[in-house]
Structure formats: C-alpha cells, structure tokens
C-alpha cells in the first residue's frame, strides 16, 4: 500500500488515514479510512471506495472513475468548493492521470 498518498473521503471530503485492519480471522487488509467521526468509508487501491463489513466481500461503489492506463480505481486528491470540482488521481506510482468532475 502506498503511504505517500492522502485520499479524501468520497462522502465527507476529509483526509483519510492509512490503516491495517482484520478482514477475517485469517486475513488483514490495508486501506485508508475516513477521519470523520462514525464514518466507515474506506479507500483501497484495488477496490476503490467501499464501506467494508467483516467477513463480507466489498461492495464496489458504482460510478467510481478508473485510470485508463492502469484500470485501477482512482482516489479523490482535491476538492475545489468554490467551483464545485472534485479531482481524482490514479494510485499507481508515477502516474499523472487526473479526472475532474463537477
């Protein structure tokens, strides 16, 4: 997992923090977790934005942008509240792909 990126939550637009959490008795997963109190949204480099539930496969969020070069879910890198724009970036190292949505 990359620790040099800081995704923003797709619900609260707050900075997410890296976390290692148990997924099941045999497996742990790396992801970023929203820092908003009581928010359970996470970003995983392979699955994108999800709300994980123990022992269940992640339910993927529809409409998440993917990098055209790497076919990986993109994360929110910035929010421009003045112009109501959200910028997504690819989690692949050295990839400069960006998508801006309004």
C-alpha angles and dihedrals in degrees: 000000000000113000095183094076127076111199120198120231112259090221104040102016089227122141113269124221128221114255139175111210138174112257096179138342090281104035142049127195133211117225145135119260129205114252094213111113112261094004113131098186116131138182120218121184092229101039105027120214115001142150101230123214122196115263092002128106112251116265106227119228112242118233096029110150118242129204109255092213099047104021090228127136112262125226131220108261099173146004124211103198093181092061096025092238129148120198120207125198135193115252091217111111114255093010113132098187113137134180122196119202129185 
